[in-house]
Amino acid sequence: MEPSAPNPADANAKPQPPRENCPDVEDCISDAAEIGHICAYGPICGTCVIYRPIETARGLLLGSCRVRSERGEFPCTAPICDSYLPRQGALDAKGRSTAGANVALNIARAAGTAPRKTRHDGHAPLVKQRIPDGPCGELEMNRDELKALIREAMDEERGATEAALAPKWEGGTIVLKPHDPTLQGKELPLDALLHKVVMIRDRLRVLEQKINANAKLTDAEKVDMQAYVTACYGSLTTFNVLFRDKEDGFTGSGGKP
C-alpha cells in the first residue's frame, strides 16, 4: 500500500502544547517579556499577561493568575479563560495578531474599570452586567488592586522589574574596606548593588504570592509566614535611599519606608 499524500491543512495546524519538556521553557522563564514572541502554542495561559511565571516544573512554566490567587500554581499550558489578555507578540483568543495592543487598557477593560464613554443625553452611562468567567469566578478588584496589577504586568512586559537609581548615587560605588590595611578591599558599583537588592525584593514578592496561593496552609499559618516576610522587608528599608521612586522601595511592619 502506498503512503497517502500529506494533507496541506495538517502543515498549517497549530502545534499542540506539550505536556512536559517544552524546548523553549528556559528562554521563557529567563525573560517573561519574550513569552509572547517565543511561545508557538498560544493562546494558552502562559501567553496571557495576567499569568505570572514563577518557576519551572517538568519542563514547563509553573505560575499563577495575578487576579485569582485561589487557583494556586498551574502550568503555562492550561487552557485560557474568558479574561485572556495576550502578551505582546502573542495571538489573541481567536488566533489573531495583537501587534500594537495596549496591555494596560486591555487589563482595565477586563476588570470593568476602564473609562466609559459618557452619554450626551444627560443620562448616566450604562453599566454592563458582570458575567461569571467560566469555572474561575468573576474578575473583581478595587482601584488599588487594579493599579498594582497593571504596573506589575507592564513591568514584566518591559522585560524586567528594574528600579531606577536615585540621581545622587548615579556612577557611585560602595567600598568594603577591611580593618587590616594589608588586606584588599572591594568596590561595588551602586547600580549593581541596587540590581541585587531588587532581585531580593522580587523574590520576596514571589514568596508572598506562593504563601497566599498555597491551599495546604491555613489562614493562621499564612498570616504567621507573611509576618516573617514583612520583617524581611523591614530589615531592607536601609536600602530605600538607593531608589529614585519611593514606591519601588521596602515597607516595614509599621507601614513606613
PyRosetta script that sets phi, psi and omega in degrees:
from pyrosetta import init, pose_from_sequence

init()
pose = pose_from_sequence("MEPSAPNPADANAKPQPPRENCPDVEDCISDAAEIGHICAYGPICGTCVIYRPIETARGLLLGSCRVRSERGEFPCTAPICDSYLPRQGALDAKGRSTAGANVALNIARAAGTAPRKTRHDGHAPLVKQRIPDGPCGELEMNRDELKALIREAMDEERGATEAALAPKWEGGTIVLKPHDPTLQGKELPLDALLHKVVMIRDRLRVLEQKINANAKLTDAEKVDMQAYVTACYGSLTTFNVLFRDKEDGFTGSGGKP")
pose.set_psi(1, 130.5)
pose.set_omega(1, -179.5)
pose.set_phi(2, -78.9)
pose.set_psi(2, 140.9)
pose.set_omega(2, 178.6)
pose.set_phi(3, -64.7)
pose.set_psi(3, 143.4)
pose.set_omega(3, -179.9)
pose.set_phi(4, -73.2)
pose.set_psi(4, 151.3)
pose.set_omega(4, 180.0)
pose.set_phi(5, -68.8)
pose.set_psi(5, 143.4)
pose.set_omega(5, 179.7)
pose.set_phi(6, -63.4)
pose.set_psi(6, 142.8)
pose.set_omega(6, 178.3)
pose.set_phi(7, -81.5)
pose.set_psi(7, 121.1)
pose.set_omega(7, -179.5)
pose.set_phi(8, -57.4)
pose.set_psi(8, -29.8)
pose.set_omega(8, -179.0)
pose.set_phi(9, -66.0)
pose.set_psi(9, -31.1)
pose.set_omega(9, -179.9)
pose.set_phi(10, -65.9)
pose.set_psi(10, -33.2)
pose.set_omega(10, -178.8)
pose.set_phi(11, -68.4)
pose.set_psi(11, -27.6)
pose.set_omega(11, -178.3)
pose.set_phi(12, -94.1)
pose.set_psi(12, -3.5)
pose.set_omega(12, -178.5)
pose.set_phi(13, -67.5)
pose.set_psi(13, 144.1)
pose.set_omega(13, 179.7)
pose.set_phi(14, -70.1)
pose.set_psi(14, 131.7)
pose.set_omega(14, 179.0)
pose.set_phi(15, -63.5)
pose.set_psi(15, 142.7)
pose.set_omega(15, 179.9)
pose.set_phi(16, -79.3)
pose.set_psi(16, 141.1)
pose.set_omega(16, 178.9)
pose.set_phi(17, -59.8)
pose.set_psi(17, 138.3)
pose.set_omega(17, 179.0)
pose.set_phi(18, -72.1)
pose.set_psi(18, 154.1)
pose.set_omega(18, 177.0)
pose.set_phi(19, -83.1)
pose.set_psi(19, -18.6)
pose.set_omega(19, 176.9)
pose.set_phi(20, -165.3)
pose.set_psi(20, 164.9)
pose.set_omega(20, 173.5)
pose.set_phi(21, 53.9)
pose.set_psi(21, 56.2)
pose.set_omega(21, 174.2)
pose.set_phi(22, -69.5)
pose.set_psi(22, 134.1)
pose.set_omega(22, -177.2)
pose.set_phi(23, -67.8)
pose.set_psi(23, -16.2)
pose.set_omega(23, -175.9)
pose.set_phi(24, -105.3)
pose.set_psi(24, 7.9)
pose.set_omega(24, -171.9)
pose.set_phi(25, -62.1)
pose.set_psi(25, -38.1)
pose.set_omega(25, -177.7)
pose.set_phi(26, -67.7)
pose.set_psi(26, -37.6)
pose.set_omega(26, 177.1)
pose.set_phi(27, -65.8)
pose.set_psi(27, -38.9)
pose.set_omega(27, -178.4)
pose.set_phi(28, -69.3)
pose.set_psi(28, -42.2)
pose.set_omega(28, -177.8)
pose.set_phi(29, -72.7)
pose.set_psi(29, -26.4)
pose.set_omega(29, -178.9)
pose.set_phi(30, -77.7)
pose.set_psi(30, -24.9)
pose.set_omega(30, -179.4)
pose.set_phi(31, -151.7)
pose.set_psi(31, 94.2)
pose.set_omega(31, -176.3)
pose.set_phi(32, -62.9)
pose.set_psi(32, -24.9)
pose.set_omega(32, -179.4)
pose.set_phi(33, -65.0)
pose.set_psi(33, -19.5)
pose.set_omega(33, -177.3)
pose.set_phi(34, -97.5)
pose.set_psi(34, -0.3)
pose.set_omega(34, -176.6)
pose.set_phi(35, -57.5)
pose.set_psi(35, -43.9)
pose.set_omega(35, -178.6)
pose.set_phi(36, -62.3)
pose.set_psi(36, -29.3)
pose.set_omega(36, 179.5)
pose.set_phi(37, -87.1)
pose.set_psi(37, -28.1)
pose.set_omega(37, -174.9)
pose.set_phi(38, -86.4)
pose.set_psi(38, -46.3)
pose.set_omega(38, -170.7)
pose.set_phi(39, -67.5)
pose.set_psi(39, 129.2)
pose.set_omega(39, 179.9)
pose.set_phi(40, -102.8)
pose.set_psi(40, 6.5)
pose.set_omega(40, -172.9)
pose.set_phi(41, -108.8)
pose.set_psi(41, 1.3)
pose.set_omega(41, -177.7)
pose.set_phi(42, -69.9)
pose.set_psi(42, 163.5)
pose.set_omega(42, 3.5)
pose.set_phi(43, -80.3)
pose.set_psi(43, 126.7)
pose.set_omega(43, 174.0)
pose.set_phi(44, -137.6)
pose.set_psi(44, 173.8)
pose.set_omega(44, -178.7)
pose.set_phi(45, -58.2)
pose.set_psi(45, -36.7)
pose.set_omega(45, -178.3)
pose.set_phi(46, -62.8)
pose.set_psi(46, -25.8)
pose.set_omega(46, 179.3)
pose.set_phi(47, -93.3)
pose.set_psi(47, 9.5)
pose.set_omega(47, 176.4)
pose.set_phi(48, -93.9)
pose.set_psi(48, 136.2)
pose.set_omega(48, -176.5)
pose.set_phi(49, -69.5)
pose.set_psi(49, -18.4)
pose.set_omega(49, 179.0)
pose.set_phi(50, -80.7)
pose.set_psi(50, -13.3)
pose.set_omega(50, 178.7)
pose.set_phi(51, -80.9)
pose.set_psi(51, 127.8)
pose.set_omega(51, -178.2)
pose.set_phi(52, -105.6)
pose.set_psi(52, 106.6)
pose.set_omega(52, 176.9)
pose.set_phi(53, -66.4)
pose.set_psi(53, 135.6)
pose.set_omega(53, -178.6)
pose.set_phi(54, -116.0)
pose.set_psi(54, -49.4)
pose.set_omega(54, -178.0)
pose.set_phi(55, -157.2)
pose.set_psi(55, -171.6)
pose.set_omega(55, 175.7)
pose.set_phi(56, -118.3)
pose.set_psi(56, 149.6)
pose.set_omega(56, 177.3)
pose.set_phi(57, -151.3)
pose.set_psi(57, 128.9)
pose.set_omega(57, -179.6)
pose.set_phi(58, 55.8)
pose.set_psi(58, 32.6)
pose.set_omega(58, 176.4)
pose.set_phi(59, 78.3)
pose.set_psi(59, 17.0)
pose.set_omega(59, 177.2)
pose.set_phi(60, -129.5)
pose.set_psi(60, 158.5)
pose.set_omega(60, 172.4)
pose.set_phi(61, -68.3)
pose.set_psi(61, 141.2)
pose.set_omega(61, 173.8)
pose.set_phi(62, -120.5)
pose.set_psi(62, 125.3)
pose.set_omega(62, -176.4)
pose.set_phi(63, -153.0)
pose.set_psi(63, -165.1)
pose.set_omega(63, -177.3)
pose.set_phi(64, -141.8)
pose.set_psi(64, 165.9)
pose.set_omega(64, 176.7)
pose.set_phi(65, -86.2)
pose.set_psi(65, 132.1)
pose.set_omega(65, -177.1)
pose.set_phi(66, -66.2)
pose.set_psi(66, -25.1)
pose.set_omega(66, -176.8)
pose.set_phi(67, -112.3)
pose.set_psi(67, -5.1)
pose.set_omega(67, 179.4)
pose.set_phi(68, -132.6)
pose.set_psi(68, 70.8)
pose.set_omega(68, -176.5)
pose.set_phi(69, -63.9)
pose.set_psi(69, -20.0)
pose.set_omega(69, -179.1)
pose.set_phi(70, -66.5)
pose.set_psi(70, -15.1)
pose.set_omega(70, 178.1)
pose.set_phi(71, -74.2)
pose.set_psi(71, -16.0)
pose.set_omega(71, -178.8)
pose.set_phi(72, 71.8)
pose.set_psi(72, -156.2)
pose.set_omega(72, 179.5)
pose.set_phi(73, -94.6)
pose.set_psi(73, 139.9)
pose.set_omega(73, 179.8)
pose.set_phi(74, -150.4)
pose.set_psi(74, 158.1)
pose.set_omega(74, -175.7)
pose.set_phi(75, -70.3)
pose.set_psi(75, 156.3)
pose.set_omega(75, -177.8)
pose.set_phi(76, -64.3)
pose.set_psi(76, -19.5)
pose.set_omega(76, -176.1)
pose.set_phi(77, -83.8)
pose.set_psi(77, 2.8)
pose.set_omega(77, 178.9)
pose.set_phi(78, -60.2)
pose.set_psi(78, 146.2)
pose.set_omega(78, -180.0)
pose.set_phi(79, -66.8)
pose.set_psi(79, 152.5)
pose.set_omega(79, -176.5)
pose.set_phi(80, -76.7)
pose.set_psi(80, 160.4)
pose.set_omega(80, 174.6)
pose.set_phi(81, -109.9)
pose.set_psi(81, -175.4)
pose.set_omega(81, -176.1)
pose.set_phi(82, -69.2)
pose.set_psi(82, -13.8)
pose.set_omega(82, -179.4)
pose.set_phi(83, -98.6)
pose.set_psi(83, 17.9)
pose.set_omega(83, -179.2)
pose.set_phi(84, -57.6)
pose.set_psi(84, 127.5)
pose.set_omega(84, 177.3)
pose.set_phi(85, -125.4)
pose.set_psi(85, 109.5)
pose.set_omega(85, -173.4)
pose.set_phi(86, -66.9)
pose.set_psi(86, 142.1)
pose.set_omega(86, 172.4)
pose.set_phi(87, -69.1)
pose.set_psi(87, 165.1)
pose.set_omega(87, 176.2)
pose.set_phi(88, -58.3)
pose.set_psi(88, 124.5)
pose.set_omega(88, 179.4)
pose.set_phi(89, 94.3)
pose.set_psi(89, -14.8)
pose.set_omega(89, -179.5)
pose.set_phi(90, -87.2)
pose.set_psi(90, 160.9)
pose.set_omega(90, 176.5)
pose.set_phi(91, -80.5)
pose.set_psi(91, 153.4)
pose.set_omega(91, 177.5)
pose.set_phi(92, -79.7)
pose.set_psi(92, -175.7)
pose.set_omega(92, -174.6)
pose.set_phi(93, -61.6)
pose.set_psi(93, -21.9)
pose.set_omega(93, -179.9)
pose.set_phi(94, -102.0)
pose.set_psi(94, 10.3)
pose.set_omega(94, 177.0)
pose.set_phi(95, 81.8)
pose.set_psi(95, 18.4)
pose.set_omega(95, -179.0)
pose.set_phi(96, -98.7)
pose.set_psi(96, 155.6)
pose.set_omega(96, 179.2)
pose.set_phi(97, -66.5)
pose.set_psi(97, 146.6)
pose.set_omega(97, 179.6)
pose.set_phi(98, -119.7)
pose.set_psi(98, 26.9)
pose.set_omega(98, -178.5)
pose.set_phi(99, -57.0)
pose.set_psi(99, 129.2)
pose.set_omega(99, 177.3)
pose.set_phi(100, 82.5)
pose.set_psi(100, 7.0)
pose.set_omega(100, -178.5)
pose.set_phi(101, -68.5)
pose.set_psi(101, 145.0)
pose.set_omega(101, 177.9)
pose.set_phi(102, -91.8)
pose.set_psi(102, 102.4)
pose.set_omega(102, -174.9)
pose.set_phi(103, -61.9)
pose.set_psi(103, -44.9)
pose.set_omega(103, -177.6)
pose.set_phi(104, -61.4)
pose.set_psi(104, -43.7)
pose.set_omega(104, -179.4)
pose.set_phi(105, -66.9)
pose.set_psi(105, -38.1)
pose.set_omega(105, 178.9)
pose.set_phi(106, -63.0)
pose.set_psi(106, -39.9)
pose.set_omega(106, 178.0)
pose.set_phi(107, -64.2)
pose.set_psi(107, -43.8)
pose.set_omega(107, 179.9)
pose.set_phi(108, -61.8)
pose.set_psi(108, -40.4)
pose.set_omega(108, 178.7)
pose.set_phi(109, -65.1)
pose.set_psi(109, -41.4)
pose.set_omega(109, -179.9)
pose.set_phi(110, -64.2)
pose.set_psi(110, -33.5)
pose.set_omega(110, 179.8)
pose.set_phi(111, -82.4)
pose.set_psi(111, -7.0)
pose.set_omega(111, -179.7)
pose.set_phi(112, 75.8)
pose.set_psi(112, 20.2)
pose.set_omega(112, -177.2)
pose.set_phi(113, -117.5)
pose.set_psi(113, 8.5)
pose.set_omega(113, 177.2)
pose.set_phi(114, -69.2)
pose.set_psi(114, 148.9)
pose.set_omega(114, -179.9)
pose.set_phi(115, -56.9)
pose.set_psi(115, 132.9)
pose.set_omega(115, 178.3)
pose.set_phi(116, -98.4)
pose.set_psi(116, 149.6)
pose.set_omega(116, 177.6)
pose.set_phi(117, -70.7)
pose.set_psi(117, 135.0)
pose.set_omega(117, 178.0)
pose.set_phi(118, -83.1)
pose.set_psi(118, 143.6)
pose.set_omega(118, 179.7)
pose.set_phi(119, -83.6)
pose.set_psi(119, 146.3)
pose.set_omega(119, -176.6)
pose.set_phi(120, -89.2)
pose.set_psi(120, 0.2)
pose.set_omega(120, -180.0)
pose.set_phi(121, -94.2)
pose.set_psi(121, 7.3)
pose.set_omega(121, 176.8)
pose.set_phi(122, 87.8)
pose.set_psi(122, -6.6)
pose.set_omega(122, -179.9)
pose.set_phi(123, -87.0)
pose.set_psi(123, 155.1)
pose.set_omega(123, 178.6)
pose.set_phi(124, -67.9)
pose.set_psi(124, 147.5)
pose.set_omega(124, 179.2)
pose.set_phi(125, -63.3)
pose.set_psi(125, 146.8)
pose.set_omega(125, 178.9)
pose.set_phi(126, -71.6)
pose.set_psi(126, 136.5)
pose.set_omega(126, 178.9)
pose.set_phi(127, -100.9)
pose.set_psi(127, 123.0)
pose.set_omega(127, -179.4)
pose.set_phi(128, -69.9)
pose.set_psi(128, 141.2)
pose.set_omega(128, 176.9)
pose.set_phi(129, -71.2)
pose.set_psi(129, 134.9)
pose.set_omega(129, 178.7)
pose.set_phi(130, -71.9)
pose.set_psi(130, 135.8)
pose.set_omega(130, -179.2)
pose.set_phi(131, -110.3)
pose.set_psi(131, 128.4)
pose.set_omega(131, 177.5)
pose.set_phi(132, -54.7)
pose.set_psi(132, 139.4)
pose.set_omega(132, -174.8)
pose.set_phi(133, -95.7)
pose.set_psi(133, 77.4)
pose.set_omega(133, 177.5)
pose.set_phi(134, 56.8)
pose.set_psi(134, -138.9)
pose.set_omega(134, -177.6)
pose.set_phi(135, -81.7)
pose.set_psi(135, -0.2)
pose.set_omega(135, -172.1)
pose.set_phi(136, -93.4)
pose.set_psi(136, -7.9)
pose.set_omega(136, -177.0)
pose.set_phi(137, 87.9)
pose.set_psi(137, -178.0)
pose.set_omega(137, -178.0)
pose.set_phi(138, -84.1)
pose.set_psi(138, 151.0)
pose.set_omega(138, 177.8)
pose.set_phi(139, -88.7)
pose.set_psi(139, 104.4)
pose.set_omega(139, -176.3)
pose.set_phi(140, -130.8)
pose.set_psi(140, 135.8)
pose.set_omega(140, 177.0)
pose.set_phi(141, -161.4)
pose.set_psi(141, 155.1)
pose.set_omega(141, 176.3)
pose.set_phi(142, -88.0)
pose.set_psi(142, 179.0)
pose.set_omega(142, -174.4)
pose.set_phi(143, -61.9)
pose.set_psi(143, -42.8)
pose.set_omega(143, -178.5)
pose.set_phi(144, -66.0)
pose.set_psi(144, -39.6)
pose.set_omega(144, 178.7)
pose.set_phi(145, -65.3)
pose.set_psi(145, -38.6)
pose.set_omega(145, 178.6)
pose.set_phi(146, -65.1)
pose.set_psi(146, -43.6)
pose.set_omega(146, 179.3)
pose.set_phi(147, -61.2)
pose.set_psi(147, -41.7)
pose.set_omega(147, 179.0)
pose.set_phi(148, -65.0)
pose.set_psi(148, -39.5)
pose.set_omega(148, 179.3)
pose.set_phi(149, -64.3)
pose.set_psi(149, -46.1)
pose.set_omega(149, -179.5)
pose.set_phi(150, -62.4)
pose.set_psi(150, -42.5)
pose.set_omega(150, -178.7)
pose.set_phi(151, -64.4)
pose.set_psi(151, -44.1)
pose.set_omega(151, -179.7)
pose.set_phi(152, -63.9)
pose.set_psi(152, -44.0)
pose.set_omega(152, -178.9)
pose.set_phi(153, -65.3)
pose.set_psi(153, -40.4)
pose.set_omega(153, -179.4)
pose.set_phi(154, -69.7)
pose.set_psi(154, -36.6)
pose.set_omega(154, 175.4)
pose.set_phi(155, -59.3)
pose.set_psi(155, -44.5)
pose.set_omega(155, -179.1)
pose.set_phi(156, -66.8)
pose.set_psi(156, -39.2)
pose.set_omega(156, 180.0)
pose.set_phi(157, -66.8)
pose.set_psi(157, -28.3)
pose.set_omega(157, 178.2)
pose.set_phi(158, -77.2)
pose.set_psi(158, -8.9)
pose.set_omega(158, 171.6)
pose.set_phi(159, 107.1)
pose.set_psi(159, -5.1)
pose.set_omega(159, -179.1)
pose.set_phi(160, -168.9)
pose.set_psi(160, 169.0)
pose.set_omega(160, 173.2)
pose.set_phi(161, -112.6)
pose.set_psi(161, 40.1)
pose.set_omega(161, -179.1)
pose.set_phi(162, -67.2)
pose.set_psi(162, 148.0)
pose.set_omega(162, 176.0)
pose.set_phi(163, -114.4)
pose.set_psi(163, 152.4)
pose.set_omega(163, -177.2)
pose.set_phi(164, -83.6)
pose.set_psi(164, 139.3)
pose.set_omega(164, 177.1)
pose.set_phi(165, -77.4)
pose.set_psi(165, 139.4)
pose.set_omega(165, 177.7)
pose.set_phi(166, -60.1)
pose.set_psi(166, 138.8)
pose.set_omega(166, -175.4)
pose.set_phi(167, -52.2)
pose.set_psi(167, -35.8)
pose.set_omega(167, -176.7)
pose.set_phi(168, -65.7)
pose.set_psi(168, -19.5)
pose.set_omega(168, -177.6)
pose.set_phi(169, -101.9)
pose.set_psi(169, -2.9)
pose.set_omega(169, -177.1)
pose.set_phi(170, -61.5)
pose.set_psi(170, 128.7)
pose.set_omega(170, -178.4)
pose.set_phi(171, 80.4)
pose.set_psi(171, -0.1)
pose.set_omega(171, -177.7)
pose.set_phi(172, -83.3)
pose.set_psi(172, 169.2)
pose.set_omega(172, 178.8)
pose.set_phi(173, -135.5)
pose.set_psi(173, 155.8)
pose.set_omega(173, 172.3)
pose.set_phi(174, -107.6)
pose.set_psi(174, 133.9)
pose.set_omega(174, -174.7)
pose.set_phi(175, -112.2)
pose.set_psi(175, 123.8)
pose.set_omega(175, 174.3)
pose.set_phi(176, -101.1)
pose.set_psi(176, 110.3)
pose.set_omega(176, -173.0)
pose.set_phi(177, -115.4)
pose.set_psi(177, 116.9)
pose.set_omega(177, 179.1)
pose.set_phi(178, -66.6)
pose.set_psi(178, 154.6)
pose.set_omega(178, 175.6)
pose.set_phi(179, -65.6)
pose.set_psi(179, -35.8)
pose.set_omega(179, 179.1)
pose.set_phi(180, -80.2)
pose.set_psi(180, 113.6)
pose.set_omega(180, -177.1)
pose.set_phi(181, -64.9)
pose.set_psi(181, -15.1)
pose.set_omega(181, 179.4)
pose.set_phi(182, -81.0)
pose.set_psi(182, -11.7)
pose.set_omega(182, 179.8)
pose.set_phi(183, -93.7)
pose.set_psi(183, 147.1)
pose.set_omega(183, -177.2)
pose.set_phi(184, -80.0)
pose.set_psi(184, 135.3)
pose.set_omega(184, 176.3)
pose.set_phi(185, -85.7)
pose.set_psi(185, -172.0)
pose.set_omega(185, -179.9)
pose.set_phi(186, -144.1)
pose.set_psi(186, 138.2)
pose.set_omega(186, 176.3)
pose.set_phi(187, -114.1)
pose.set_psi(187, 141.5)
pose.set_omega(187, 179.7)
pose.set_phi(188, -133.7)
pose.set_psi(188, 123.8)
pose.set_omega(188, 177.3)
pose.set_phi(189, -58.2)
pose.set_psi(189, 139.9)
pose.set_omega(189, -176.4)
pose.set_phi(190, -66.7)
pose.set_psi(190, -29.4)
pose.set_omega(190, 177.5)
pose.set_phi(191, -68.4)
pose.set_psi(191, -31.9)
pose.set_omega(191, 176.0)
pose.set_phi(192, -70.1)
pose.set_psi(192, -38.4)
pose.set_omega(192, 177.1)
pose.set_phi(193, -63.4)
pose.set_psi(193, -43.8)
pose.set_omega(193, 179.0)
pose.set_phi(194, -60.4)
pose.set_psi(194, -40.8)
pose.set_omega(194, 179.4)
pose.set_phi(195, -59.9)
pose.set_psi(195, -41.7)
pose.set_omega(195, 179.2)
pose.set_phi(196, -67.2)
pose.set_psi(196, -38.1)
pose.set_omega(196, 178.2)
pose.set_phi(197, -64.6)
pose.set_psi(197, -42.4)
pose.set_omega(197, 179.4)
pose.set_phi(198, -64.0)
pose.set_psi(198, -37.8)
pose.set_omega(198, 177.6)
pose.set_phi(199, -62.1)
pose.set_psi(199, -41.0)
pose.set_omega(199, 177.1)
pose.set_phi(200, -63.5)
pose.set_psi(200, -44.7)
pose.set_omega(200, 179.3)
pose.set_phi(201, -57.8)
pose.set_psi(201, -46.6)
pose.set_omega(201, -176.9)
pose.set_phi(202, -66.2)
pose.set_psi(202, -36.6)
pose.set_omega(202, 178.8)
pose.set_phi(203, -70.9)
pose.set_psi(203, -31.3)
pose.set_omega(203, 173.7)
pose.set_phi(204, -66.5)
pose.set_psi(204, -37.4)
pose.set_omega(204, 177.8)
pose.set_phi(205, -65.1)
pose.set_psi(205, -40.3)
pose.set_omega(205, 177.1)
pose.set_phi(206, -63.9)
pose.set_psi(206, -41.0)
pose.set_omega(206, 178.3)
pose.set_phi(207, -61.0)
pose.set_psi(207, -42.5)
pose.set_omega(207, 176.8)
pose.set_phi(208, -57.4)
pose.set_psi(208, -46.7)
pose.set_omega(208, -178.3)
pose.set_phi(209, -62.2)
pose.set_psi(209, -42.2)
pose.set_omega(209, -179.1)
pose.set_phi(210, -66.0)
pose.set_psi(210, -36.7)
pose.set_omega(210, 177.2)
pose.set_phi(211, -63.9)
pose.set_psi(211, -48.9)
pose.set_omega(211, -176.7)
pose.set_phi(212, -66.6)
pose.set_psi(212, -29.0)
pose.set_omega(212, -177.0)
pose.set_phi(213, -91.3)
pose.set_psi(213, -3.8)
pose.set_omega(213, -176.4)
pose.set_phi(214, -78.3)
pose.set_psi(214, 112.6)
pose.set_omega(214, -176.8)
pose.set_phi(215, -72.7)
pose.set_psi(215, -15.3)
pose.set_omega(215, -177.4)
pose.set_phi(216, -85.2)
pose.set_psi(216, -12.3)
pose.set_omega(216, 179.9)
pose.set_phi(217, -91.9)
pose.set_psi(217, 140.9)
pose.set_omega(217, 173.7)
pose.set_phi(218, -77.4)
pose.set_psi(218, 165.6)
pose.set_omega(218, 178.8)
pose.set_phi(219, -60.6)
pose.set_psi(219, -38.0)
pose.set_omega(219, -179.8)
pose.set_phi(220, -65.3)
pose.set_psi(220, -40.5)
pose.set_omega(220, 178.8)
pose.set_phi(221, -66.7)
pose.set_psi(221, -38.2)
pose.set_omega(221, 178.4)
pose.set_phi(222, -64.2)
pose.set_psi(222, -42.0)
pose.set_omega(222, 178.5)
pose.set_phi(223, -63.3)
pose.set_psi(223, -41.8)
pose.set_omega(223, -179.7)
pose.set_phi(224, -62.9)
pose.set_psi(224, -45.9)
pose.set_omega(224, -179.7)
pose.set_phi(225, -70.0)
pose.set_psi(225, -34.7)
pose.set_omega(225, 177.6)
pose.set_phi(226, -63.3)
pose.set_psi(226, -32.9)
pose.set_omega(226, 179.2)
pose.set_phi(227, -63.7)
pose.set_psi(227, -35.6)
pose.set_omega(227, 177.5)
pose.set_phi(228, -67.5)
pose.set_psi(228, -39.9)
pose.set_omega(228, 178.4)
pose.set_phi(229, -64.3)
pose.set_psi(229, -43.2)
pose.set_omega(229, 178.8)
pose.set_phi(230, -61.9)
pose.set_psi(230, -37.8)
pose.set_omega(230, 177.3)
pose.set_phi(231, -64.0)
pose.set_psi(231, -36.4)
pose.set_omega(231, 176.0)
pose.set_phi(232, -62.8)
pose.set_psi(232, -43.7)
pose.set_omega(232, 176.6)
pose.set_phi(233, -57.2)
pose.set_psi(233, -43.6)
pose.set_omega(233, -179.0)
pose.set_phi(234, -62.5)
pose.set_psi(234, -36.9)
pose.set_omega(234, 179.5)
pose.set_phi(235, -69.2)
pose.set_psi(235, -21.2)
pose.set_omega(235, -176.8)
pose.set_phi(236, -97.4)
pose.set_psi(236, 1.4)
pose.set_omega(236, -178.7)
pose.set_phi(237, -63.6)
pose.set_psi(237, -18.8)
pose.set_omega(237, 176.7)
pose.set_phi(238, -56.7)
pose.set_psi(238, -32.0)
pose.set_omega(238, -176.6)
pose.set_phi(239, -83.1)
pose.set_psi(239, 0.0)
pose.set_omega(239, -179.8)
pose.set_phi(240, -62.1)
pose.set_psi(240, -22.9)
pose.set_omega(240, 179.9)
pose.set_phi(241, -65.3)
pose.set_psi(241, -19.6)
pose.set_omega(241, -178.8)
pose.set_phi(242, -77.9)
pose.set_psi(242, -24.0)
pose.set_omega(242, -173.0)
pose.set_phi(243, -82.1)
pose.set_psi(243, 134.5)
pose.set_omega(243, 174.2)
pose.set_phi(244, -69.5)
pose.set_psi(244, -41.2)
pose.set_omega(244, -178.0)
pose.set_phi(245, -105.2)
pose.set_psi(245, 126.0)
pose.set_omega(245, -175.5)
pose.set_phi(246, -59.9)
pose.set_psi(246, -34.3)
pose.set_omega(246, -177.2)
pose.set_phi(247, -68.1)
pose.set_psi(247, -13.0)
pose.set_omega(247, 178.2)
pose.set_phi(248, -83.8)
pose.set_psi(248, -12.5)
pose.set_omega(248, -175.2)
pose.set_phi(249, -83.4)
pose.set_psi(249, -165.4)
pose.set_omega(249, -176.1)
pose.set_phi(250, -102.7)
pose.set_psi(250, 149.9)
pose.set_omega(250, 177.1)
pose.set_phi(251, -125.2)
pose.set_psi(251, 127.8)
pose.set_omega(251, -179.1)
pose.set_phi(252, -84.2)
pose.set_psi(252, -172.8)
pose.set_omega(252, -176.8)
pose.set_phi(253, -63.5)
pose.set_psi(253, -25.7)
pose.set_omega(253, 179.3)
pose.set_phi(254, -81.5)
pose.set_psi(254, -0.6)
pose.set_omega(254, -179.9)
pose.set_phi(255, 80.4)
pose.set_psi(255, 8.0)
pose.set_omega(255, -179.1)
pose.set_phi(256, -111.4)
pose.set_psi(256, 142.7)
pose.set_omega(256, 179.2)
pose.set_phi(257, -72.4)
pose.dump_pdb("model.pdb")
